[in-house]
Amino acid sequence: MTRRSEQKSFQQPDETRSFENGDMRLLKIGGADIGMLTLRPGWRWSEHVKPIAGTDLCEARRRAGGRRGLVWGNAGRCGP
């Protein structure tokens, strides 16, 4: 079985989802969606995404980077 490699960039995402105080750029690679969030100061899940997603917490798997501190519902933390 031969596998094809794919090269994509968040500079030209397959899809962009915008919401108040942020946006998410999505790449579709190998049957998976890979996203990069840009969140501006003042962004809060409960105020800006919960009404769209309909869940109390973000349920997506993630790897966090950048300079923000994050807190997950299971008491996990990342960042400052």
C-alpha positions, 0 to 999 in steps of 0.5 A, a space after each residue: 500500500 502506497 501512502 500519499 503525503 499531504 502538505 497544507 498550511 494554515 495560511 490557506 486553510 480548508 475552512 475558517 470558522 469565525 466567532 466573537 474574539 477569535 477564529 479557528 482555521 481547519 486543515 483536512 489531512 488524512 481523514 482528520 481535521 486539524 485546527 488552529 485557534 486564534 483567541 483575542 484578549 477577553 475570549 471565554 468559552 462560556 461567552 463566545 463558543 458555548 452558545 454555538 457548540 451547545 456544550 458546557 466545555 470544549 470537548 475537542 482533543 488538543 495540544 496547546 501552545 502559545 502564551 495563554 493559560 488554559 484550564 480544562 473541565 477535568 482540572 487540567 491546566 496549561 500555560 502561565 
